Amino acid sequence: MTDQTTTGSCCSPNGSCHSGTTTDVQVGGVTAVYKVSGMTCGHCEGAVSEEISALEGVTSVTAVAASGEVTVTSAAPLDEEAVRAAVDEAGYELVGTV
C-alpha cells in the first residue's frame, strides 16, 4: 500500500485544484495580460482573480498559474498601480505586462 502524503497545500497531491480560474465574461472592452510571480495552483489563481475582479470596471479575469499570466478585460484601461496593489493584496507580485 502506498501512502500519499500531502505537503500542507490546499491542492491535491498532483498540485492542482483548479485550472484557469475565470470570472464572468463580457464581450468588448480593453484586454491586458499581466505577468504575476508566485502563483502555483488553482487557489492562487482564485485569490488573484478575486482581488483584481474587485477593481472598478473589470469585467473578466483569467489567471493561469502554470504560465503566471493573468488576462484582464475591463471597460477602460486599468491603472497598473491599482492592479499591482490588488495582486499584492492577494499575496503575489505583479512583474509587469506581457
Secondary structure in CASP SS format (residue, H / E / C, confidence):
PFRMAT SS
TARGET T0000
AUTHOR 0000-0000-0000
METHOD secondary structure of the structure
MODEL  1
M C 1.00
T C 1.00
D C 1.00
Q C 1.00
T C 1.00
T C 1.00
T C 1.00
G C 1.00
S C 1.00
C C 1.00
C C 1.00
S C 1.00
P C 1.00
N C 1.00
G C 1.00
S C 1.00
C C 1.00
H C 1.00
S C 1.00
G C 1.00
T E 1.00
T E 1.00
T C 1.00
D C 1.00
V C 1.00
Q C 1.00
V C 1.00
G C 1.00
G C 1.00
V E 1.00
T E 1.00
A E 1.00
V E 1.00
Y E 1.00
K E 1.00
V E 1.00
S E 1.00
G C 1.00
M C 1.00
T C 1.00
C C 1.00
G H 1.00
H H 1.00
C H 1.00
E H 1.00
G H 1.00
A H 1.00
V H 1.00
S H 1.00
E H 1.00
E H 1.00
I H 1.00
S H 1.00
A C 1.00
L C 1.00
E C 1.00
G C 1.00
V E 1.00
T E 1.00
S E 1.00
V E 1.00
T E 1.00
A E 1.00
V E 1.00
A C 1.00
A C 1.00
S C 1.00
G C 1.00
E E 1.00
V E 1.00
T E 1.00
V E 1.00
T E 1.00
S E 1.00
A C 1.00
A C 1.00
P C 1.00
L C 1.00
D C 1.00
E H 1.00
E H 1.00
A H 1.00
V H 1.00
R H 1.00
A H 1.00
A H 1.00
V H 1.00
D H 1.00
E H 1.00
A H 1.00
G C 1.00
Y C 1.00
E E 1.00
L E 1.00
V E 1.00
G E 1.00
T E 1.00
V C 1.00
END
